[in-house]
Amino acid sequence: MLKFQSFSLGALGTNCYLLVNAERTSAVVIDPGTADTQLLRRLEGLKLEAILLTHAHFDHIGGVEELRRKFSAPVYLHSLEKEWLVDPAKNGSLRWAEVTPPVTGQLPDHLLADGDRLELLGETFVVLHTPGHSPGSVSFLCDDLLFAGDALFRRSVGRTDLPGGNGPQLERSIQTKLYVLDDSILVLPGHGPETTIGEEKRENPYVRM
């Protein structure tokens, strides 16, 4: 069974997720906002199969390059944001200079598109393109776990006032890509506590089914 652990990283408390296979030999990291020492310690002795990015705002990518170099791990990101890893103006790190130095790096190794199926850790990760918070935002669905990035939060949704954000588009993404999933699906967001699809359909004040 796939095990996961969350880390709240950086000045904005971004949720980074470490997933490990049943044999405890391989791992996947989702949204490494920083190269946190506790995260690096947990990765010791594991093969890092992939670094998956729900989107490329600075608070989700600050640790990418250190992990990529240290573990020779490929980086996956939606094609609409491929330049954001390289450009601190696009990833927002220039805008938030009071909380982060400029974040720059290399282009992603693999470009994601809606409906992609990634075979990692002996599991299938389905890519759901969920734009609105940013143009290339995606969510990763693996069995009964949904890594939703900054699309859907517990009783909230991602902000849409940043460059490339779009409120009606985010609402459509949530209604047509996420709320159609089984109510029991565990939602693991980019910030804040976990929730479920069923809870958000009933209780989220921002997007109704």
Secondary structure by P-SEA (a helix, b strand, c coil): cbbbbbbbccccbbbbbbbbccccccccccccccccaaaaaaaccccccbbbbcccccccccaaaaaaaacbbbbbbccccccccccccccccccccccccbbbbbccccccccccccccccbbbbbbbccccccbbbbbbcccccccccccccccccccccccccaaaaaaaaacccccccccbbbbccccccccaaaaacccccccc
